Amino acid sequence: DFTTMQRLVRFARYWDLVANSGRFAHTVKALLGDQPFVNFMAFSDWIYGRTDATHRIALDKLAKLVGEWLVETGMDRGQAAALLASDYAGNVDAKAKTAAQQVAAPARQVRHLAA
């Protein structure tokens, strides 16, 4: 049906952004877990519900969303931040590093870190 096809199209788009891009090489393994299709479909549904978009998602926003998903599905906040940070170890994009820090610290602490 049409709804299922739309879900699969979103799945494919997010797969390109997260898994195929190579930007989340360490994080994607945790994201997929032991049931890759089921887990990534759930992630796709969740991220679409949060953003209502499949395009024009900035890398820093995408990184923050990936981190939030990992925490919401049971990963320790520090571990999620460490995974994201390891993916950005060679990346000079300061916004992406900030996104990893925002996963690591609650919003109140982020304000203090930014000061």
HELIX and SHEET records of a PDB file:
HELIX    1   1 PHE A    2  TRP A   15  1                                  14    
HELIX    2   2 ASP A   16  ASN A   20  3                                   5    
HELIX    3   3 THR A   27  LEU A   32  1                                   6    
HELIX    4   4 PRO A   36  THR A   51  1                                  16    
HELIX    5   5 LEU A   59  GLU A   72  1                                  14    
HELIX    6   6 ARG A   77  ASP A   87  1                                  11    
HELIX    7   7 ALA A   94  ALA A  104  1                                  11    
HELIX    8   8 ALA A  107  ALA A  114  1                                   8    
END                                                                             
